[in-house]
């Protein structure tokens, strides 16, 4: 799919349309655009895209806020007939929604309201401008997304595929990576969850977290043994569960750093019973108070390390 609309190129670069998708007869990821206001909206549906487009048109004509209020407001202002829906890609249902989130986060379509809450977290920073992103090699136009072929077809979300195959113990799985530069999944999440298992690609045996560039270049890859790594929160919860069954482990808490103890304290909130939470918080608060002289139970979540 090509065209002369230059401001739409960054979306068309990532498009991979089939006949059914072009005729809007299947679900998938799509973008609604207009050459007059030059505004874009990215969406995803499991039903035929033509059905979802009719719902957008009906919502715009009925003065309804709906799930895309900014899109409908612009459609009423310029006219529904000046907007068009363009299909982008269709893989599996899970991959389509991952690809939608990727496009929204990476390309920032102006008419999407997902993740644009007015209240900004204190830990988040304002997104860098286009020039700063291009200096870091984050140029989006002209770059494609990494895809891979499996026995079930072409996929975009390697994270979803690994989640599906993590229980295949000892089975060697072969996939073919197609050249691309951007990942639909967050690579840091991939490293944290599946970075330690081994992969054979380009005649070299390495851990998955070190194979990023080789996967982007394309080629046959053999996953030797897919193994999911436990996150810090999961490890903390396992430790706290053992602490309940083996109270003698409380003495080992004195060797932990304050940051580690605060992390354990915050993990306590994942337990369901109030009695269990109180018991663990009292034990952790006692150790933290001995190390810092500050009671975490009084400060609770306000404490920072």
C-alpha positions in Angstrom: 0.0 0.0 0.0 1.5 3.3 -1.1 0.4 6.9 -1.6 1.3 10.5 -2.0 0.1 11.6 1.4 3.5 12.3 3.1 2.1 12.9 6.6 0.5 9.4 6.5 3.7 7.6 5.4 4.7 6.6 8.9 1.5 4.6 9.2 1.6 3.1 5.7 5.2 1.9 6.3 3.9 -0.4 9.0 0.9 -1.6 6.9 0.6 -5.2 5.6 -2.8 -5.5 4.0 -4.5 -8.6 2.5 -7.4 -8.7 0.2 -9.9 -9.3 3.0 -8.4 -6.5 5.0 -8.5 -4.0 2.2 -12.1 -4.8 1.6 -12.7 -4.3 5.4 -14.2 -7.8 5.7 -11.9 -8.8 8.6 -10.9 -7.4 11.9 -7.5 -5.9 12.7 -5.8 -2.6 13.3 -6.9 0.5 11.4 -6.4 4.2 11.2 -9.0 6.9 10.5 -7.6 9.9 8.7 -8.7 13.1 7.0 -6.5 15.1 4.5 -8.3 18.3 5.6 -7.5 18.6 9.3 -4.6 16.1 9.0 -5.6 14.3 12.2 -5.3 10.6 12.8 -7.1 8.0 15.0 -5.8 4.4 15.6 -8.2 1.7 16.5 -8.5 -2.1 16.6 -11.4 -4.5 16.4 -12.1 -8.2 16.3 -15.1 -7.8 14.0 -15.0 -6.7 10.4 -13.5 -3.2 10.2 -16.5 -2.0 8.1 -18.8 -2.7 11.0 -16.7 -0.7 13.4 -16.4 2.2 10.9 -20.2 2.3 10.7 -20.4 2.6 14.5 -17.9 5.5 14.4 -20.1 7.2 11.8 -23.3 6.6 13.8 -21.7 7.9 17.0 -20.5 11.1 15.2 -23.9 11.7 13.7 -25.8 11.2 17.0 -23.8 13.7 19.1 -22.6 10.9 21.3 -19.3 11.1 23.2 -18.7 7.3 22.8 -15.3 5.8 23.3 -13.5 8.2 21.0 -14.8 11.7 21.9 -12.0 13.7 20.1 -12.5 11.7 16.9 -16.3 12.3 16.9 -15.9 16.0 17.7 -13.5 16.5 14.7 -15.8 14.4 12.4 -18.8 16.6 13.3 -16.7 19.8 12.7 -15.3 18.8 9.2 -18.0 16.4 8.1 -18.0 12.6 8.3 -17.6 12.4 4.5 -14.1 13.9 4.8 -12.8 11.0 6.9 -11.7 7.6 5.6 -10.7 4.4 7.3 -7.4 2.7 6.2 -6.7 -0.9 7.3 -3.2 -1.4 8.6 -2.6 -5.0 9.7 -4.3 -8.1 10.9 -2.6 -11.0 12.7 -4.1 -12.8 15.7 -6.6 -11.1 18.1 -4.0 -10.6 20.8 -1.4 -9.4 18.4 -3.8 -6.8 16.9 -4.3 -5.1 20.2 -0.6 -5.2 21.0 0.1 -3.6 17.6 -2.6 -0.9 18.3 -0.9 0.0 21.6 2.5 0.2 19.8 1.2 2.6 17.1 -0.5 4.8 19.7 2.6 5.0 21.9 5.1 5.3 19.1 3.3 7.6 16.7 1.0 9.6 19.1 -2.1 10.0 16.9 -3.8 13.3 17.9 -7.4 12.0 18.1 -6.7 9.0 20.5 -7.5 9.5 24.2 -5.9 6.3 25.4 -3.2 7.0 28.0 -3.7 10.8 27.9 -4.9 11.4 31.4 -4.7 15.0 32.5 -3.1 13.9 35.8 0.5 13.1 35.0 2.4 10.8 37.3 5.3 12.3 39.2 7.7 9.6 37.9 6.9 10.2 34.2 8.7 12.7 32.0 7.3 14.7 29.1 7.8 13.0 25.8 10.7 14.3 23.8 10.0 16.2 20.5 10.5 14.8 17.0 14.0 16.2 16.6 15.3 14.8 19.9 13.8 11.4 19.1 15.4 11.4 15.6 18.8 12.2 17.2 18.5 9.1 19.3 17.9 7.0 16.2 14.1 6.8 16.9 13.1 7.8 13.4 9.7 6.2 12.6 9.1 7.1 9.0 10.5 4.5 6.6 11.0 1.9 9.3 9.2 -1.4 9.5 8.1 -3.6 12.5 9.8 -6.8 13.3 7.6 -9.8 12.4 8.2 -13.5 12.5 6.7 -16.6 10.8 5.6 -19.6 12.8 3.6 -22.7 12.0 0.4 -20.7 12.7 1.3 -17.8 10.3 2.9 -14.4 10.6 2.9 -12.7 14.0 4.0 -9.3 15.4 4.0 -9.8 19.2 6.9 -12.1 20.2 5.8 -11.6 23.9 2.3 -13.1 23.2 3.9 -16.0 21.3 6.3 -16.8 24.1 3.5 -16.7 26.7 1.7 -19.2 24.6 4.7 -21.5 24.3 6.2 -21.2 27.7 4.7 -24.6 28.9 6.3 -26.6 26.0 9.1 -27.9 28.2 12.2 -29.2 26.3 10.7 -28.6 22.9 12.8 -26.9 20.2 10.7 -24.3 18.4 11.8 -22.8 15.1 10.6 -19.4 13.8 11.8 -17.1 10.9 12.3 -13.5 11.8 11.6 -11.0 9.0 13.8 -7.9 8.8 12.6 -4.9 10.8 13.7 -2.2 13.1 10.9 -1.6 15.7 9.4 -4.1 18.0 5.6 -4.1 18.7 6.4 -5.2 22.3 8.5 -3.3 24.8 11.9 -4.9 24.6 12.6 -4.2 28.3 9.6 -6.3 29.2 10.9 -9.1 27.0 14.3 -8.9 28.6 12.8 -9.0 32.1 10.5 -11.9 31.4 12.3 -14.1 28.8 15.8 -12.7 28.5 17.7 -15.6 30.1 16.7 -18.6 27.9 18.9 -19.7 25.0 18.3 -19.1 21.3 20.2 -20.4 18.3 20.4 -17.8 15.4 22.9 -17.2 12.7 24.9 -20.2 13.8 25.5 -18.7 17.2 24.1 -19.8 20.6 23.2 -16.9 22.9 20.7 -15.7 25.4 17.5 -14.1 24.0 18.2 -10.7 25.5 21.5 -10.5 23.5 19.9 -11.5 20.2 17.9 -8.3 19.5 20.0 -7.0 16.6 20.3 -10.4 14.9 16.5 -10.9 15.2 16.0 -7.4 13.6 18.3 -8.4 10.7 16.1 -11.5 10.0 16.8 -15.2 9.8 15.9 -18.6 11.2 15.9 -18.8 15.0 15.6 -21.9 17.1 14.3 -21.5 20.7 16.0 -24.2 22.6 14.1 -24.0 25.9 11.6 -21.2 26.6 11.7 -20.3 30.2 10.0 -17.4 31.9 11.9 -15.4 34.5 10.2 -14.4 37.7 9.8 -10.6 38.2 11.0 -8.9 41.3 7.4 -8.6 42.6 6.9 -12.3 42.1 10.1 -13.2 43.9 9.2 -10.9 46.7 5.8 -12.6 47.1 7.4 -16.0 47.2 9.8 -14.9 49.9 7.0 -13.4 52.0 4.9 -16.6 51.6 7.9 -18.6 53.0 8.2 -16.0 55.8 4.7 -16.9 56.9 5.3 -20.6 56.9 8.8 -20.3 58.4 8.8 -17.4 61.0 12.5 -18.0 61.7 13.4 -16.3 58.4 12.6 -13.0 60.0 16.2 -12.8 61.3 17.4 -12.8 57.7 15.6 -9.5 57.0 18.4 -7.6 58.9 20.8 -8.3 56.0 18.6 -6.7 53.4 19.0 -3.1 52.2 16.3 -0.5 53.1 15.2 -0.4 49.4 14.7 -4.1 49.4 12.7 -4.0 52.6 10.5 -1.2 51.3 9.9 -3.3 48.1 8.9 -6.3 50.3 6.6 -4.0 52.3 4.8 -2.8 49.1 4.4 -6.3 47.9 2.5 -7.2 51.0 -0.6 -5.5 49.5 -0.9 -8.3 47.0 -2.0 -10.8 49.7 -5.8 -11.2 50.0 -6.4 -11.6 53.7 -6.1 -8.6 56.0 -4.7 -10.6 58.9 -1.9 -11.8 56.6 -1.1 -8.3 55.4 -1.0 -6.9 59.0 1.2 -9.7 60.2 3.8 -9.2 57.5 3.7 -5.4 57.7 4.3 -5.4 61.5 7.4 -7.7 61.0 8.8 -5.6 58.1 8.1 -2.3 59.9 10.0 -3.5 63.0 13.2 -4.3 60.9 13.0 -1.0 58.9 12.5 1.0 62.1 15.6 -0.6 63.6 17.7 0.3 60.5 16.4 3.8 59.8 14.5 5.0 62.8 11.5 5.6 60.7 8.2 3.7 60.9 6.9 2.7 57.5 3.4 2.0 58.8 3.0 5.7 59.7 4.4 6.9 56.4 3.0 3.9 54.4 3.3 4.5 50.6 4.7 8.1 51.1 8.1 6.7 52.0 10.8 6.9 49.3 14.3 5.5 49.2 
